[in-house]
Amino acid sequence: MILAELGPNSTAWADVEIKMYPHERELTVCPAMFWEVGTTSFVVIKVAEKTYRSQFYYRGFQQYGTGKTDYDDITDCVVTMLQVHADKEAIDREDSA
C-alpha cells in the first residue's frame, strides 16, 4: 500500500475506485490524496470538477465520514473531516478515562 511507504506527515496521490451513488454497483475511478497522522489515515477524493468527498480510518473496517456526502469546496471538505476526527478522538479519550 502506498501509505506504508510514506514517512511521517507525507501525502500521496492515487486513483481510487468508488461508488458514485450507494445503490450503484459500478465503480468509478477518481483521483485522491492520502495522508497519515499517527494511526489515522485520511483521504480526500475528487469526484467531479468541484466536488469532493472525504473519510478517515484507523483500519480498513473502521471508516468514518462527515455525514455529508459531497462538498463543493475542498477547504470545507478537509476542515469538516478534521473536525469530525478531533471530535471522535475526544469522545474516545473520555470513554477510556
Secondary structure as UniProt FT lines:
FT   HELIX           2..5
FT   TURN            8..9
FT   STRAND          11..18
FT   TURN            22..23
FT   STRAND          28..37
FT   TURN            38..39
FT   STRAND          40..48
FT   TURN            49..50
FT   STRAND          51..57
FT   TURN            60..61
FT   STRAND          63..64
FT   HELIX           74..96
//
